[in-house]
Amino acid sequence: MNGAVGVVVNVEAVIRDWSARHASSPYARLDFQRDVVPALKAACDAYLACHGDRECMQLRYDARMSLSVGRRTSPQETARIADECWRELQLTR
């Protein structure tokens, strides 16, 4: 599926929620603004563009994250952030 009609994601609310939990999360050692926020924004973008199609979401996410210059977080770590974000988004729809 190439996007879902009527799907809305409040990206700022996702970021606020993750920010509130950041200090006690497995990602606490990461810089929230530099490392986590770009991963969350890319995950939300992929979710909106490819809702329901896991392969499409992963490809879109990987392509966007590959453009992140100076990122010090491993691709595996940002992929875990995306997976967690997608699970939460699916639970709230």
N, C-alpha and C positions, 0 to 999 in steps of 0.2 A: 504494500500500500504506500502510496507516495503522499503522505500527509493525510490528516483526518480533518474533515470539515467540523468546525465548532470546537476543536480542542484548543484550550487556552491554558497557558502556563504563566503564572506570575513569577517571573525570573527573580525579581527583587525580593519577593517573599521567600523563595527557595534560598537565596543567598542569606537573608536575615536568619532563617531557621538554622542553616548550617553554621552561621557565625555564632549563634547562641550556644551551639553544642561543640564548637571547635576545640576549646580547651580540654574537654574530656573525651575527645574522639581519638580514633587511631591515627588521625592526621594532625594531631596537635603540634608535632615537631615541624610541620610545614608552615611557611608564611601564608596566612590566609589570603591576603590580597594578591600576592604574586603567584602562588601555586594552586590554591583551591578555587578561587573565583573564576579564572579562565577555564578550568576543567568543568565547573558547574555550568557556565554560560554555553560552552560547546556541547555539553550533554543535553541541556534544555533545547538548544537549536536543533540538534539531531533528533530529539524526541518529537518536536513539533513537525519537522520536515518528513519524518519517516515513521510516524506513530504506528505501532503494531508490527513493524518489520525490523526485527533485531539485527539482521545482517546489514540492512541499509543504515540503521542508526550507528552501528559500529564503524562502517566505512566512512560515513559523513563525519563522525567524531574524530576518527583517526586522521582524516584529511585536514580538518580544522586545527587539531592539536599539532600536526606536523609543521604548521606555520608559526607556532609559538616560538619566537626567538628568545634565547636566553633562559629558557625554562630549565630549572635544576631538578625537577622531579622526574622520576623514571616513568616511561610510558606505561609500565605495569601498574604503578601507583595511581596515575591519573585514570587508567582504565577501571580500577577498583572504585574510584570516586564516581565515575560515570555510571557504573553498574548499580551502585548504591542509590544514586540520584534517580535513575530510571525505575528502580524498584519502588522508591517512595512516590514517584509521580504516578505509577500504575495503581498504587494503593489509594491514591486520592482522587482518582477520576471516577 
